Amino acid sequence: MKRLIFIGLGLIAVCATSTWYYIFQYSKTHHRSVESERAVVVTAAHLVKEYEANEKVANAKYLNKVVQLKGIILSHKKDQSGNNTLTIKSGDAFSNVFCTLKPGITLGRDSIVEVKGFCTGFLSDVVLSEAIVIYPQRASK
């Protein structure tokens, strides 16, 4: 009986140690990087149209992949976590592209910007996370 208790405690210790290692060590050093991955280049309008036409097909094409797009910034805000966010105009009245930027990136309103980030799907907007800014430029009116 004591032998089973020791084996059980040993298994619990191994599982706890493995979980700790994965959460706090492995995931920090084996994280995907937007900068180093090849991107699918698409316009904001085309990306939104594809998701509105057929979300399942668009997910197969873009979900969890790096997407690079260029567009006009509708809004630049901070979310609840303090991360900078951008909403990029798509030409559709109801759907745009929502980007959560990596820390340290700030831009003004009415700018043309090119961003690259992980596509995480479609809510009312197409969502890009961990986005970086490739090319900011003031919009001409």
Secondary structure as UniProt FT lines:
FT   HELIX           2..21
FT   HELIX           22..26
FT   HELIX           27..29
FT   TURN            34..36
FT   STRAND          40..41
FT   HELIX           44..53
FT   HELIX           55..62
FT   TURN            63..64
FT   STRAND          66..78
FT   TURN            80..81
FT   STRAND          84..88
FT   STRAND          97..101
FT   TURN            103..104
FT   STRAND          111..122
FT   STRAND          126..138
//
